[in-house]
Amino acid sequence: MSNKYYFEIPEANVLEVVRAASFTEAKQIAAADWLPYWSKIQWLNHPQISKKATLPTSTATAADGLRSLNAQM
């Protein structure tokens, strides 16, 4: 079973979701693509960070979010 782990990189206008069996695995997957931004990653739904930060499941993609942000500019 895989869980969804969400993270953002505000400076790069990135909102991503990683499917993984554990938070450790999610970090490994994220690092494969986003290692240059590792110090900027903010995990949004890990229980050790904050239960209040949990995002609801959505069919929206990161690209949808970026289009929305760009439309507001």
mmCIF file of the N, C-alpha and C atoms, coordinates in Angstrom:
data_MODEL
# 
_entry.id   MODEL 
# 
loop_
_atom_site.group_PDB 
_atom_site.id 
_atom_site.type_symbol 
_atom_site.label_atom_id 
_atom_site.label_alt_id 
_atom_site.label_comp_id 
_atom_site.label_asym_id 
_atom_site.label_entity_id 
_atom_site.label_seq_id 
_atom_site.pdbx_PDB_ins_code 
_atom_site.Cartn_x 
_atom_site.Cartn_y 
_atom_site.Cartn_z 
_atom_site.occupancy 
_atom_site.B_iso_or_equiv 
_atom_site.pdbx_formal_charge 
_atom_site.auth_seq_id 
_atom_site.auth_comp_id 
_atom_site.auth_asym_id 
_atom_site.auth_atom_id 
_atom_site.pdbx_PDB_model_num 
ATOM 1   N N  . MET A 1 1  ? 0.844  -1.185 0.000   1.00 0.00 ? 1  MET A N  1 
ATOM 2   C CA . MET A 1 1  ? 0.000  0.000  0.000   1.00 0.00 ? 1  MET A CA 1 
ATOM 3   C C  . MET A 1 1  ? 0.885  1.243  0.000   1.00 0.00 ? 1  MET A C  1 
ATOM 4   N N  . SER A 1 2  ? 0.524  2.206  -0.807  1.00 0.00 ? 2  SER A N  1 
ATOM 5   C CA . SER A 1 2  ? 1.313  3.431  -0.835  1.00 0.00 ? 2  SER A CA 1 
ATOM 6   C C  . SER A 1 2  ? 0.491  4.592  -0.287  1.00 0.00 ? 2  SER A C  1 
ATOM 7   N N  . ASN A 1 3  ? 1.196  5.518  0.291   1.00 0.00 ? 3  ASN A N  1 
ATOM 8   C CA . ASN A 1 3  ? 0.600  6.740  0.823   1.00 0.00 ? 3  ASN A CA 1 
ATOM 9   C C  . ASN A 1 3  ? 1.021  7.905  -0.061  1.00 0.00 ? 3  ASN A C  1 
ATOM 10  N N  . LYS A 1 4  ? 0.289  8.997  0.050   1.00 0.00 ? 4  LYS A N  1 
ATOM 11  C CA . LYS A 1 4  ? 0.655  10.214 -0.672  1.00 0.00 ? 4  LYS A CA 1 
ATOM 12  C C  . LYS A 1 4  ? 1.356  11.161 0.288   1.00 0.00 ? 4  LYS A C  1 
ATOM 13  N N  . TYR A 1 5  ? 2.507  11.653 -0.126  1.00 0.00 ? 5  TYR A N  1 
ATOM 14  C CA . TYR A 1 5  ? 3.265  12.628 0.645   1.00 0.00 ? 5  TYR A CA 1 
ATOM 15  C C  . TYR A 1 5  ? 3.425  13.867 -0.227  1.00 0.00 ? 5  TYR A C  1 
ATOM 16  N N  . TYR A 1 6  ? 2.948  14.989 0.283   1.00 0.00 ? 6  TYR A N  1 
ATOM 17  C CA . TYR A 1 6  ? 2.986  16.240 -0.479  1.00 0.00 ? 6  TYR A CA 1 
ATOM 18  C C  . TYR A 1 6  ? 4.130  17.118 0.014   1.00 0.00 ? 6  TYR A C  1 
ATOM 19  N N  . PHE A 1 7  ? 4.765  17.804 -0.927  1.00 0.00 ? 7  PHE A N  1 
ATOM 20  C CA . PHE A 1 7  ? 5.768  18.799 -0.537  1.00 0.00 ? 7  PHE A CA 1 
ATOM 21  C C  . PHE A 1 7  ? 5.699  19.967 -1.499  1.00 0.00 ? 7  PHE A C  1 
ATOM 22  N N  . GLU A 1 8  ? 6.231  21.083 -1.025  1.00 0.00 ? 8  GLU A N  1 
ATOM 23  C CA . GLU A 1 8  ? 6.303  22.262 -1.870  1.00 0.00 ? 8  GLU A CA 1 
ATOM 24  C C  . GLU A 1 8  ? 7.697  22.849 -1.803  1.00 0.00 ? 8  GLU A C  1 
ATOM 25  N N  . ILE A 1 9  ? 8.029  23.576 -2.857  1.00 0.00 ? 9  ILE A N  1 
ATOM 26  C CA . ILE A 1 9  ? 9.248  24.372 -2.908  1.00 0.00 ? 9  ILE A CA 1 
ATOM 27  C C  . ILE A 1 9  ? 8.776  25.756 -3.338  1.00 0.00 ? 9  ILE A C  1 
ATOM 28  N N  . PRO A 1 10 ? 8.439  26.612 -2.378  1.00 0.00 ? 10 PRO A N  1 
ATOM 29  C CA . PRO A 1 10 ? 7.847  27.909 -2.708  1.00 0.00 ? 10 PRO A CA 1 
ATOM 30  C C  . PRO A 1 10 ? 8.689  28.756 -3.661  1.00 0.00 ? 10 PRO A C  1 
ATOM 31  N N  . GLU A 1 11 ? 9.996  28.754 -3.488  1.00 0.00 ? 11 GLU A N  1 
ATOM 32  C CA . GLU A 1 11 ? 10.865 29.575 -4.325  1.00 0.00 ? 11 GLU A CA 1 
ATOM 33  C C  . GLU A 1 11 ? 10.837 29.148 -5.792  1.00 0.00 ? 11 GLU A C  1 
ATOM 34  N N  . ALA A 1 12 ? 10.459 27.887 -6.050  1.00 0.00 ? 12 ALA A N  1 
ATOM 35  C CA . ALA A 1 12 ? 10.434 27.374 -7.415  1.00 0.00 ? 12 ALA A CA 1 
ATOM 36  C C  . ALA A 1 12 ? 9.007  27.147 -7.919  1.00 0.00 ? 12 ALA A C  1 
ATOM 37  N N  . ASN A 1 13 ? 8.014  27.613 -7.148  1.00 0.00 ? 13 ASN A N  1 
ATOM 38  C CA . ASN A 1 13 ? 6.602  27.423 -7.506  1.00 0.00 ? 13 ASN A CA 1 
ATOM 39  C C  . ASN A 1 13 ? 6.284  25.962 -7.788  1.00 0.00 ? 13 ASN A C  1 
ATOM 40  N N  . VAL A 1 14 ? 6.732  25.086 -6.893  1.00 0.00 ? 14 VAL A N  1 
ATOM 41  C CA . VAL A 1 14 ? 6.542  23.643 -7.072  1.00 0.00 ? 14 VAL A CA 1 
ATOM 42  C C  . VAL A 1 14 ? 5.642  23.111 -5.962  1.00 0.00 ? 14 VAL A C  1 
ATOM 43  N N  . LEU A 1 15 ? 4.669  22.304 -6.352  1.00 0.00 ? 15 LEU A N  1 
ATOM 44  C CA . LEU A 1 15 ? 3.842  21.534 -5.434  1.00 0.00 ? 15 LEU A CA 1 
ATOM 45  C C  . LEU A 1 15 ? 3.792  20.126 -6.007  1.00 0.00 ? 15 LEU A C  1 
ATOM 46  N N  . GLU A 1 16 ? 4.305  19.159 -5.264  1.00 0.00 ? 16 GLU A N  1 
ATOM 47  C CA . GLU A 1 16 ? 4.429  17.795 -5.772  1.00 0.00 ? 16 GLU A CA 1 
ATOM 48  C C  . GLU A 1 16 ? 3.802  16.802 -4.809  1.00 0.00 ? 16 GLU A C  1 
ATOM 49  N N  . VAL A 1 17 ? 3.456  15.655 -5.343  1.00 0.00 ? 17 VAL A N  1 
ATOM 50  C CA . VAL A 1 17 ? 2.991  14.534 -4.531  1.00 0.00 ? 17 VAL A CA 1 
ATOM 51  C C  . VAL A 1 17 ? 3.864  13.337 -4.884  1.00 0.00 ? 17 VAL A C  1 
ATOM 52  N N  . VAL A 1 18 ? 4.245  12.587 -3.848  1.00 0.00 ? 18 VAL A N  1 
ATOM 53  C CA . VAL A 1 18 ? 5.051  11.390 -4.017  1.00 0.00 ? 18 VAL A CA 1 
ATOM 54  C C  . VAL A 1 18 ? 4.264  10.235 -3.422  1.00 0.00 ? 18 VAL A C  1 
ATOM 55  N N  . ARG A 1 19 ? 4.148  9.149  -4.160  1.00 0.00 ? 19 ARG A N  1 
ATOM 56  C CA . ARG A 1 19 ? 3.511  7.941  -3.639  1.00 0.00 ? 19 ARG A CA 1 
ATOM 57  C C  . ARG A 1 19 ? 4.610  7.013  -3.144  1.00 0.00 ? 19 ARG A C  1 
ATOM 58  N N  . ALA A 1 20 ? 4.505  6.631  -1.853  1.00 0.00 ? 20 ALA A N  1 
ATOM 59  C CA . ALA A 1 20 ? 5.531  5.786  -1.259  1.00 0.00 ? 20 ALA A CA 1 
ATOM 60  C C  . ALA A 1 20 ? 4.937  5.027  -0.073  1.00 0.00 ? 20 ALA A C  1 
ATOM 61  N N  . ALA A 1 21 ? 5.605  3.962  0.315   1.00 0.00 ? 21 ALA A N  1 
ATOM 62  C CA . ALA A 1 21 ? 5.149  3.152  1.440   1.00 0.00 ? 21 ALA A CA 1 
ATOM 63  C C  . ALA A 1 21 ? 5.475  3.808  2.781   1.00 0.00 ? 21 ALA A C  1 
ATOM 64  N N  . SER A 1 22 ? 6.486  4.680  2.796   1.00 0.00 ? 22 SER A N  1 
ATOM 65  C CA . SER A 1 22 ? 6.887  5.333  4.050   1.00 0.00 ? 22 SER A CA 1 
ATOM 66  C C  . SER A 1 22 ? 7.404  6.742  3.751   1.00 0.00 ? 22 SER A C  1 
ATOM 67  N N  . PHE A 1 23 ? 7.512  7.543  4.807   1.00 0.00 ? 23 PHE A N  1 
ATOM 68  C CA . PHE A 1 23 ? 8.037  8.897  4.644   1.00 0.00 ? 23 PHE A CA 1 
ATOM 69  C C  . PHE A 1 23 ? 9.501  8.851  4.197   1.00 0.00 ? 23 PHE A C  1 
ATOM 70  N N  . THR A 1 24 ? 10.246 7.896  4.717   1.00 0.00 ? 24 THR A N  1 
ATOM 71  C CA . THR A 1 24 ? 11.645 7.741  4.320   1.00 0.00 ? 24 THR A CA 1 
ATOM 72  C C  . THR A 1 24 ? 11.744 7.453  2.824   1.00 0.00 ? 24 THR A C  1 
ATOM 73  N N  . GLU A 1 25 ? 10.907 6.560  2.326   1.00 0.00 ? 25 GLU A N  1 
ATOM 74  C CA . GLU A 1 25 ? 10.909 6.260  0.896   1.00 0.00 ? 25 GLU A CA 1 
ATOM 75  C C  . GLU A 1 25 ? 10.486 7.484  0.084   1.00 0.00 ? 25 GLU A C  1 
ATOM 76  N N  . ALA A 1 26 ? 9.506  8.241  0.589   1.00 0.00 ? 26 ALA A N  1 
ATOM 77  C CA . ALA A 1 26 ? 9.057  9.454  -0.114  1.00 0.00 ? 26 ALA A CA 1 
ATOM 78  C C  . ALA A 1 26 ? 10.207 10.455 -0.244  1.00 0.00 ? 26 ALA A C  1 
ATOM 79  N N  . LYS A 1 27 ? 11.000 10.602 0.813   1.00 0.00 ? 27 LYS A N  1 
ATOM 80  C CA . LYS A 1 27 ? 12.138 11.516 0.757   1.00 0.00 ? 27 LYS A CA 1 
ATOM 81  C C  . LYS A 1 27 ? 13.172 11.051 -0.265  1.00 0.00 ? 27 LYS A C  1 
ATOM 82  N N  . GLN A 1 28 ? 13.389 9.746  -0.357  1.00 0.00 ? 28 GLN A N  1 
ATOM 83  C CA . GLN A 1 28 ? 14.340 9.218  -1.337  1.00 0.00 ? 28 GLN A CA 1 
ATOM 84  C C  . GLN A 1 28 ? 13.861 9.480  -2.757  1.00 0.00 ? 28 GLN A C  1 
ATOM 85  N N  . ILE A 1 29 ? 12.564 9.290  -2.992  1.00 0.00 ? 29 ILE A N  1 
ATOM 86  C CA . ILE A 1 29 ? 12.002 9.525  -4.319  1.00 0.00 ? 29 ILE A CA 1 
ATOM 87  C C  . ILE A 1 29 ? 12.095 11.013 -4.683  1.00 0.00 ? 29 ILE A C  1 
ATOM 88  N N  . ALA A 1 30 ? 11.739 11.879 -3.733  1.00 0.00 ? 30 ALA A N  1 
ATOM 89  C CA . ALA A 1 30 ? 11.794 13.323 -3.982  1.00 0.00 ? 30 ALA A CA 1 
ATOM 90  C C  . ALA A 1 30 ? 13.229 13.780 -4.247  1.00 0.00 ? 30 ALA A C  1 
ATOM 91  N N  . ALA A 1 31 ? 14.172 13.222 -3.517  1.00 0.00 ? 31 ALA A N  1 
ATOM 92  C CA . ALA A 1 31 ? 15.571 13.620 -3.680  1.00 0.00 ? 31 ALA A CA 1 
ATOM 93  C C  . ALA A 1 31 ? 16.103 13.291 -5.071  1.00 0.00 ? 31 ALA A C  1 
ATOM 94  N N  . ALA A 1 32 ? 15.580 12.239 -5.679  1.00 0.00 ? 32 ALA A N  1 
ATOM 95  C CA . ALA A 1 32 ? 16.053 11.849 -7.013  1.00 0.00 ? 32 ALA A CA 1 
ATOM 96  C C  . ALA A 1 32 ? 15.848 12.975 -8.029  1.00 0.00 ? 32 ALA A C  1 
ATOM 97  N N  . ASP A 1 33 ? 14.757 13.722 -7.890  1.00 0.00 ? 33 ASP A N  1 
ATOM 98  C CA . ASP A 1 33 ? 14.473 14.809 -8.838  1.00 0.00 ? 33 ASP A CA 1 
ATOM 99  C C  . ASP A 1 33 ? 14.761 16.202 -8.296  1.00 0.00 ? 33 ASP A C  1 
ATOM 100 N N  . TRP A 1 34 ? 14.711 16.373 -6.986  1.00 0.00 ? 34 TRP A N  1 
ATOM 101 C CA . TRP A 1 34 ? 14.759 17.721 -6.409  1.00 0.00 ? 34 TRP A CA 1 
ATOM 102 C C  . TRP A 1 34 ? 15.923 17.957 -5.451  1.00 0.00 ? 34 TRP A C  1 
ATOM 103 N N  . LEU A 1 35 ? 16.963 17.149 -5.527  1.00 0.00 ? 35 LEU A N  1 
ATOM 104 C CA . LEU A 1 35 ? 18.099 17.294 -4.620  1.00 0.00 ? 35 LEU A CA 1 
ATOM 105 C C  . LEU A 1 35 ? 18.697 18.703 -4.607  1.00 0.00 ? 35 LEU A C  1 
ATOM 106 N N  . PRO A 1 36 ? 18.815 19.395 -5.756  1.00 0.00 ? 36 PRO A N  1 
ATOM 107 C CA . PRO A 1 36 ? 19.377 20.752 -5.713  1.00 0.00 ? 36 PRO A CA 1 
ATOM 108 C C  . PRO A 1 36 ? 18.548 21.717 -4.851  1.00 0.00 ? 36 PRO A C  1 
ATOM 109 N N  . TYR A 1 37 ? 17.273 21.400 -4.632  1.00 0.00 ? 37 TYR A N  1 
ATOM 110 C CA . TYR A 1 37 ? 16.386 22.255 -3.832  1.00 0.00 ? 37 TYR A CA 1 
ATOM 111 C C  . TYR A 1 37 ? 16.090 21.661 -2.458  1.00 0.00 ? 37 TYR A C  1 
ATOM 112 N N  . TRP A 1 38 ? 16.843 20.651 -2.049  1.00 0.00 ? 38 TRP A N  1 
ATOM 113 C CA . TRP A 1 38 ? 16.512 19.893 -0.842  1.00 0.00 ? 38 TRP A CA 1 
ATOM 114 C C  . TRP A 1 38 ? 16.315 20.779 0.391   1.00 0.00 ? 38 TRP A C  1 
ATOM 115 N N  . SER A 1 39 ? 17.140 21.774 0.554   1.00 0.00 ? 39 SER A N  1 
ATOM 116 C CA . SER A 1 39 ? 17.033 22.636 1.740   1.00 0.00 ? 39 SER A CA 1 
ATOM 117 C C  . SER A 1 39 ? 15.789 23.521 1.702   1.00 0.00 ? 39 SER A C  1 
ATOM 118 N N  . LYS A 1 40 ? 15.138 23.611 0.552   1.00 0.00 ? 40 LYS A N  1 
ATOM 119 C CA . LYS A 1 40 ? 13.936 24.453 0.398   1.00 0.00 ? 40 LYS A CA 1 
ATOM 120 C C  . LYS A 1 40 ? 12.632 23.655 0.483   1.00 0.00 ? 40 LYS A C  1 
ATOM 121 N N  . ILE A 1 41 ? 12.722 22.320 0.470   1.00 0.00 ? 41 ILE A N  1 
ATOM 122 C CA . ILE A 1 41 ? 11.511 21.492 0.483   1.00 0.00 ? 41 ILE A CA 1 
ATOM 123 C C  . ILE A 1 41 ? 10.789 21.621 1.811   1.00 0.00 ? 41 ILE A C  1 
ATOM 124 N N  . GLN A 1 42 ? 9.481  21.816 1.717   1.00 0.00 ? 42 GLN A N  1 
ATOM 125 C CA . GLN A 1 42 ? 8.611  21.856 2.898   1.00 0.00 ? 42 GLN A CA 1 
ATOM 126 C C  . GLN A 1 42 ? 7.586  20.740 2.747   1.00 0.00 ? 42 GLN A C  1 
ATOM 127 N N  . TRP A 1 43 ? 7.657  19.743 3.620   1.00 0.00 ? 43 TRP A N  1 
ATOM 128 C CA . TRP A 1 43 ? 6.704  18.632 3.579   1.00 0.00 ? 43 TRP A CA 1 
ATOM 129 C C  . TRP A 1 43 ? 5.408  19.105 4.200   1.00 0.00 ? 43 TRP A C  1 
ATOM 130 N N  . LEU A 1 44 ? 4.303  18.813 3.541   1.00 0.00 ? 44 LEU A N  1 
ATOM 131 C CA . LEU A 1 44 ? 3.020  19.390 3.939   1.00 0.00 ? 44 LEU A CA 1 
ATOM 132 C C  . LEU A 1 44 ? 2.129  18.468 4.749   1.00 0.00 ? 44 LEU A C  1 
ATOM 133 N N  . ASN A 1 45 ? 2.306  17.181 4.694   1.00 0.00 ? 45 ASN A N  1 
ATOM 134 C CA . ASN A 1 45 ? 1.341  16.320 5.348   1.00 0.00 ? 45 ASN A CA 1 
ATOM 135 C C  . ASN A 1 45 ? 1.931  15.196 6.175   1.00 0.00 ? 45 ASN A C  1 
ATOM 136 N N  . HIS A 1 46 ? 3.155  15.311 6.580   1.00 0.00 ? 46 HIS A N  1 
ATOM 137 C CA . HIS A 1 46 ? 3.719  14.257 7.416   1.00 0.00 ? 46 HIS A CA 1 
ATOM 138 C C  . HIS A 1 46 ? 3.305  14.485 8.859   1.00 0.00 ? 46 HIS A C  1 
ATOM 139 N N  . PRO A 1 47 ? 2.797  13.448 9.539   1.00 0.00 ? 47 PRO A N  1 
ATOM 140 C CA . PRO A 1 47 ? 2.279  13.632 10.899  1.00 0.00 ? 47 PRO A CA 1 
ATOM 141 C C  . PRO A 1 47 ? 3.307  14.168 11.891  1.00 0.00 ? 47 PRO A C  1 
ATOM 142 N N  . GLN A 1 48 ? 4.589  13.931 11.662  1.00 0.00 ? 48 GLN A N  1 
ATOM 143 C CA . GLN A 1 48 ? 5.597  14.462 12.570  1.00 0.00 ? 48 GLN A CA 1 
ATOM 144 C C  . GLN A 1 48 ? 5.747  15.967 12.417  1.00 0.00 ? 48 GLN A C  1 
ATOM 145 N N  . ILE A 1 49 ? 5.302  16.511 11.289  1.00 0.00 ? 49 ILE A N  1 
ATOM 146 C CA . ILE A 1 49 ? 5.385  17.949 11.071  1.00 0.00 ? 49 ILE A CA 1 
ATOM 147 C C  . ILE A 1 49 ? 4.170  18.629 11.685  1.00 0.00 ? 49 ILE A C  1 
ATOM 148 N N  . SER A 1 50 ? 2.988  18.223 11.262  1.00 0.00 ? 50 SER A N  1 
ATOM 149 C CA . SER A 1 50 ? 1.769  18.810 11.802  1.00 0.00 ? 50 SER A CA 1 
ATOM 150 C C  . SER A 1 50 ? 0.556  18.069 11.263  1.00 0.00 ? 50 SER A C  1 
ATOM 151 N N  . LYS A 1 51 ? -0.313 17.645 12.136  1.00 0.00 ? 51 LYS A N  1 
ATOM 152 C CA . LYS A 1 51 ? -1.538 16.998 11.691  1.00 0.00 ? 51 LYS A CA 1 
ATOM 153 C C  . LYS A 1 51 ? -2.445 18.002 11.000  1.00 0.00 ? 51 LYS A C  1 
ATOM 154 N N  . LYS A 1 52 ? -2.338 19.279 11.329  1.00 0.00 ? 52 LYS A N  1 
ATOM 155 C CA . LYS A 1 52 ? -3.163 20.312 10.710  1.00 0.00 ? 52 LYS A CA 1 
ATOM 156 C C  . LYS A 1 52 ? -2.770 20.573 9.258   1.00 0.00 ? 52 LYS A C  1 
ATOM 157 N N  . ALA A 1 53 ? -1.569 20.186 8.868   1.00 0.00 ? 53 ALA A N  1 
ATOM 158 C CA . ALA A 1 53 ? -1.090 20.479 7.524   1.00 0.00 ? 53 ALA A CA 1 
ATOM 159 C C  . ALA A 1 53 ? -1.517 19.431 6.503   1.00 0.00 ? 53 ALA A C  1 
ATOM 160 N N  . THR A 1 54 ? -2.222 18.411 6.930   1.00 0.00 ? 54 THR A N  1 
ATOM 161 C CA . THR A 1 54 ? -2.633 17.355 6.011   1.00 0.00 ? 54 THR A CA 1 
ATOM 162 C C  . THR A 1 54 ? -3.560 17.901 4.941   1.00 0.00 ? 54 THR A C  1 
ATOM 163 N N  . LEU A 1 55 ? -3.240 17.621 3.697   1.00 0.00 ? 55 LEU A N  1 
ATOM 164 C CA . LEU A 1 55 ? -4.058 18.065 2.580   1.00 0.00 ? 55 LEU A CA 1 
ATOM 165 C C  . LEU A 1 55 ? -5.074 16.991 2.230   1.00 0.00 ? 55 LEU A C  1 
ATOM 166 N N  . PRO A 1 56 ? -6.275 17.381 1.842   1.00 0.00 ? 56 PRO A N  1 
ATOM 167 C CA . PRO A 1 56 ? -7.253 16.387 1.410   1.00 0.00 ? 56 PRO A CA 1 
ATOM 168 C C  . PRO A 1 56 ? -6.852 15.805 0.055   1.00 0.00 ? 56 PRO A C  1 
ATOM 169 N N  . THR A 1 57 ? -7.290 14.601 -0.198  1.00 0.00 ? 57 THR A N  1 
ATOM 170 C CA . THR A 1 57 ? -7.027 13.984 -1.488  1.00 0.00 ? 57 THR A CA 1 
ATOM 171 C C  . THR A 1 57 ? -7.742 14.780 -2.567  1.00 0.00 ? 57 THR A C  1 
ATOM 172 N N  . SER A 1 58 ? -7.065 15.008 -3.660  1.00 0.00 ? 58 SER A N  1 
ATOM 173 C CA . SER A 1 58 ? -7.616 15.829 -4.728  1.00 0.00 ? 58 SER A CA 1 
ATOM 174 C C  . SER A 1 58 ? -7.233 15.241 -6.074  1.00 0.00 ? 58 SER A C  1 
ATOM 175 N N  . THR A 1 59 ? -8.035 15.521 -7.075  1.00 0.00 ? 59 THR A N  1 
ATOM 176 C CA . THR A 1 59 ? -7.686 15.102 -8.427  1.00 0.00 ? 59 THR A CA 1 
ATOM 177 C C  . THR A 1 59 ? -6.865 16.176 -9.132  1.00 0.00 ? 59 THR A C  1 
ATOM 178 N N  . ALA A 1 60 ? -6.688 17.323 -8.495  1.00 0.00 ? 60 ALA A N  1 
ATOM 179 C CA . ALA A 1 60 ? -5.884 18.395 -9.084  1.00 0.00 ? 60 ALA A CA 1 
ATOM 180 C C  . ALA A 1 60 ? -4.417 17.968 -9.116  1.00 0.00 ? 60 ALA A C  1 
ATOM 181 N N  . THR A 1 61 ? -3.719 18.421 -10.117 1.00 0.00 ? 61 THR A N  1 
ATOM 182 C CA . THR A 1 61 ? -2.299 18.101 -10.251 1.00 0.00 ? 61 THR A CA 1 
ATOM 183 C C  . THR A 1 61 ? -1.465 19.332 -9.899  1.00 0.00 ? 61 THR A C  1 
ATOM 184 N N  . ALA A 1 62 ? -0.172 19.119 -9.757  1.00 0.00 ? 62 ALA A N  1 
ATOM 185 C CA . ALA A 1 62 ? 0.732  20.237 -9.500  1.00 0.00 ? 62 ALA A CA 1 
ATOM 186 C C  . ALA A 1 62 ? 0.665  21.240 -10.648 1.00 0.00 ? 62 ALA A C  1 
ATOM 187 N N  . ALA A 1 63 ? 0.508  20.739 -11.865 1.00 0.00 ? 63 ALA A N  1 
ATOM 188 C CA . ALA A 1 63 ? 0.415  21.634 -13.019 1.00 0.00 ? 63 ALA A CA 1 
ATOM 189 C C  . ALA A 1 63 ? -0.820 22.528 -12.924 1.00 0.00 ? 63 ALA A C  1 
ATOM 190 N N  . ASP A 1 64 ? -1.938 21.975 -12.412 1.00 0.00 ? 64 ASP A N  1 
ATOM 191 C CA . ASP A 1 64 ? -3.144 22.782 -12.217 1.00 0.00 ? 64 ASP A CA 1 
ATOM 192 C C  . ASP A 1 64 ? -2.863 23.919 -11.235 1.00 0.00 ? 64 ASP A C  1 
ATOM 193 N N  . GLY A 1 65 ? -2.162 23.597 -10.170 1.00 0.00 ? 65 GLY A N  1 
ATOM 194 C CA . GLY A 1 65 ? -1.829 24.612 -9.183  1.00 0.00 ? 65 GLY A CA 1 
ATOM 195 C C  . GLY A 1 65 ? -0.936 25.695 -9.753  1.00 0.00 ? 65 GLY A C  1 
ATOM 196 N N  . LEU A 1 66 ? 0.050  25.292 -10.551 1.00 0.00 ? 66 LEU A N  1 
ATOM 197 C CA . LEU A 1 66 ? 0.945  26.272 -11.163 1.00 0.00 ? 66 LEU A CA 1 
ATOM 198 C C  . LEU A 1 66 ? 0.188  27.166 -12.148 1.00 0.00 ? 66 LEU A C  1 
ATOM 199 N N  . ARG A 1 67 ? -0.714 26.587 -12.932 1.00 0.00 ? 67 ARG A N  1 
ATOM 200 C CA . ARG A 1 67 ? -1.519 27.401 -13.845 1.00 0.00 ? 67 ARG A CA 1 
ATOM 201 C C  . ARG A 1 67 ? -2.347 28.403 -13.064 1.00 0.00 ? 67 ARG A C  1 
ATOM 202 N N  . SER A 1 68 ? -2.906 27.976 -11.953 1.00 0.00 ? 68 SER A N  1 
ATOM 203 C CA . SER A 1 68 ? -3.706 28.864 -11.128 1.00 0.00 ? 68 SER A CA 1 
ATOM 204 C C  . SER A 1 68 ? -2.867 30.009 -10.573 1.00 0.00 ? 68 SER A C  1 
ATOM 205 N N  . LEU A 1 69 ? -1.675 29.681 -10.094 1.00 0.00 ? 69 LEU A N  1 
ATOM 206 C CA . LEU A 1 69 ? -0.783 30.709 -9.559  1.00 0.00 ? 69 LEU A CA 1 
ATOM 207 C C  . LEU A 1 69 ? -0.367 31.688 -10.646 1.00 0.00 ? 69 LEU A C  1 
ATOM 208 N N  . ASN A 1 70 ? -0.053 31.176 -11.818 1.00 0.00 ? 70 ASN A N  1 
ATOM 209 C CA . ASN A 1 70 ? 0.378  32.035 -12.926 1.00 0.00 ? 70 ASN A CA 1 
ATOM 210 C C  . ASN A 1 70 ? -0.768 32.925 -13.389 1.00 0.00 ? 70 ASN A C  1 
ATOM 211 N N  . ALA A 1 71 ? -1.995 32.438 -13.330 1.00 0.00 ? 71 ALA A N  1 
ATOM 212 C CA . ALA A 1 71 ? -3.154 33.230 -13.750 1.00 0.00 ? 71 ALA A CA 1 
ATOM 213 C C  . ALA A 1 71 ? -3.385 34.405 -12.804 1.00 0.00 ? 71 ALA A C  1 
ATOM 214 N N  . GLN A 1 72 ? -2.966 34.255 -11.550 1.00 0.00 ? 72 GLN A N  1 
ATOM 215 C CA . GLN A 1 72 ? -3.166 35.322 -10.556 1.00 0.00 ? 72 GLN A CA 1 
ATOM 216 C C  . GLN A 1 72 ? -2.150 36.440 -10.708 1.00 0.00 ? 72 GLN A C  1 
ATOM 217 N N  . MET A 1 73 ? -1.076 36.191 -11.432 1.00 0.00 ? 73 MET A N  1 
ATOM 218 C CA . MET A 1 73 ? -0.003 37.190 -11.579 1.00 0.00 ? 73 MET A CA 1 
ATOM 219 C C  . MET A 1 73 ? -0.354 38.224 -12.602 1.00 0.00 ? 73 MET A C  1 
# 
